[in-house]
Amino acid sequence: MKIIKDTDLETVEQHLIHLGSGNHRDNMMRLGRFDLHCIVEFAEEDFFRLVFLQNDEVLKIAPRGSERTLRAVAQRAILLGDARLSANWDLGDNLRRMRESLARDDGLKQPLVVCEARDGEQQFGPFYLQDGSHRALAYATLILMNEAHYLPLSAFCSLSSWMQNRLPRT
């Protein structure tokens, strides 16, 4: 992962508002804990190491106590197939929408939102996927199923100065 440019929390918030994120208050509370905000670009290995969310709706793909990297969660999703985990988590519908988006050549044009993993989640990886979980999971799943090839992705990223000093810049 490398830093493309610096930004600010207000810009990240405007991006989330534009996307219509359903958990805006939670997102802003978490992202607001960090001093620094930037835009990053992921290498494929960084993308697959993102820490995926865990809640009751996704326990079949992100079970408590199990690895929660995007790669591990996508591998579990492949085994479940087109399962509907909840009203908000329909794996088959997510894949269909991502296939359509990739066919239009706009796969993940809207940046994801990530932040430094904290509060116990750092055991799974250094960065947590704060917003864009549906899109990221669908894209990761299609890559692992050899239906798509990874293309570098950008994301808004909130992090500490300690972490920022460890990332390369373009």
C-alpha positions in Angstrom: 0.0 0.0 0.0 1.3 3.4 -0.8 0.1 6.9 -0.1 -1.1 8.8 -3.2 -1.9 12.1 -1.5 -3.0 13.7 1.8 -6.6 14.6 2.4 -8.8 15.5 5.4 -11.7 14.0 7.3 -14.2 16.4 5.7 -13.3 15.1 2.3 -13.8 11.5 3.5 -17.1 12.4 5.0 -18.3 14.0 1.8 -17.3 10.8 -0.1 -19.4 8.7 2.4 -22.4 11.0 2.0 -22.1 10.8 -1.8 -22.1 7.0 -1.5 -25.1 7.0 0.8 -23.4 4.9 3.4 -25.9 3.5 5.8 -23.8 3.6 8.9 -22.5 7.2 8.6 -22.4 8.0 12.3 -20.4 4.9 13.2 -18.0 5.5 10.2 -17.3 9.0 11.3 -16.9 8.1 15.0 -14.3 5.5 14.0 -12.5 7.6 11.4 -12.5 10.7 13.6 -10.2 8.9 16.1 -7.3 9.3 13.7 -5.2 12.3 13.1 -4.2 11.8 9.5 -6.3 11.0 6.4 -5.0 10.2 2.9 -5.7 8.4 -0.3 -3.8 5.2 -0.8 -3.4 2.6 -3.5 -3.4 -1.1 -2.8 -1.3 -3.8 -4.2 -3.2 -7.0 -4.6 -1.7 -8.5 -1.4 -2.7 -5.4 0.6 -6.2 -5.6 -0.7 -6.6 -9.3 0.4 -5.1 -8.5 3.8 -7.8 -5.9 4.7 -9.7 -6.9 7.9 -13.3 -7.6 7.2 -16.1 -6.6 9.5 -17.7 -9.0 11.9 -21.3 -8.8 13.0 -24.2 -11.3 13.5 -25.2 -10.9 9.8 -21.9 -12.2 8.4 -21.0 -14.9 10.9 -21.1 -17.6 8.3 -18.3 -15.9 6.4 -16.6 -14.1 9.3 -17.0 -16.4 12.3 -15.9 -15.2 15.7 -12.4 -16.2 16.5 -11.5 -17.0 12.9 -9.3 -15.2 10.4 -11.0 -12.2 9.0 -8.8 -11.1 6.2 -10.7 -10.3 3.0 -9.1 -13.3 1.4 -10.3 -15.7 4.1 -13.8 -14.2 4.1 -14.0 -14.4 0.3 -12.9 -18.1 0.4 -15.7 -18.8 2.8 -18.1 -16.9 0.6 -17.1 -19.1 -2.3 -17.9 -22.2 -0.4 -21.4 -20.8 0.5 -22.2 -19.9 -3.0 -25.1 -17.5 -3.6 -26.2 -17.6 0.0 -28.4 -14.9 1.5 -26.9 -14.3 4.9 -29.4 -11.5 5.8 -31.5 -8.9 4.2 -28.4 -6.7 3.9 -26.0 -9.5 2.9 -27.0 -11.4 -0.3 -23.8 -12.9 -1.7 -25.3 -13.8 -5.0 -26.8 -10.4 -5.6 -23.5 -8.8 -4.6 -21.7 -10.9 -7.2 -24.2 -10.1 -9.9 -23.9 -6.4 -9.3 -20.1 -6.6 -9.3 -20.1 -8.6 -12.5 -22.3 -6.0 -14.1 -20.0 -3.2 -12.8 -16.9 -4.9 -14.2 -18.6 -5.5 -17.5 -19.2 -1.7 -17.7 -15.5 -1.2 -16.7 -16.3 0.7 -13.5 -15.7 -2.2 -11.0 -14.5 -0.3 -7.9 -14.1 3.2 -9.3 -15.5 4.6 -6.0 -12.7 4.4 -3.4 -13.1 2.1 -0.4 -12.7 3.6 3.1 -10.2 1.9 5.3 -8.5 2.8 8.6 -5.8 1.5 10.8 -6.9 -1.6 12.6 -7.4 -1.0 16.4 -9.2 -2.4 19.4 -8.2 -6.0 18.9 -8.8 -6.1 15.1 -5.1 -5.5 14.4 -4.5 -9.2 15.2 -6.1 -9.9 11.8 -4.2 -7.3 9.8 -3.0 -3.7 9.8 -6.0 -2.1 8.1 -9.7 -2.4 8.6 -12.2 -2.2 5.8 -14.5 0.6 7.2 -16.8 1.2 4.2 -17.2 -0.7 0.9 -17.4 -4.2 2.4 -20.0 -5.5 0.0 -18.1 -4.3 -3.1 -14.7 -5.4 -1.8 -16.0 -8.9 -0.9 -17.7 -9.3 -4.3 -14.5 -8.2 -6.1 -12.2 -10.4 -4.0 -14.6 -13.4 -4.6 -14.5 -12.9 -8.3 -10.8 -12.6 -8.4 -10.4 -15.8 -6.3 -12.9 -17.6 -8.7 -10.7 -16.4 -11.7 -13.6 -14.3 -13.1 -11.7 -11.1 -12.7 -8.1 -9.8 -12.5 -6.9 -7.5 -9.8 -6.5 -3.9 -10.8 -4.9 -1.4 -8.3 -7.6 0.1 -6.1 -7.6 3.4 -4.2 -9.1 4.1 -0.8 -9.5 6.8 1.6 -7.4 5.9 4.6 -7.4 7.2 8.2 -4.4 6.4 10.3 -1.9 7.4 13.0 1.3 9.4 12.2 3.2 6.3 13.4 1.6 4.2 10.6 1.8 6.9 8.0 5.5 7.2 8.5 5.8 3.5 7.6 4.0 3.7 4.2 5.7 4.7 1.0 4.6 7.7 -0.9 4.3 8.2 -4.7 
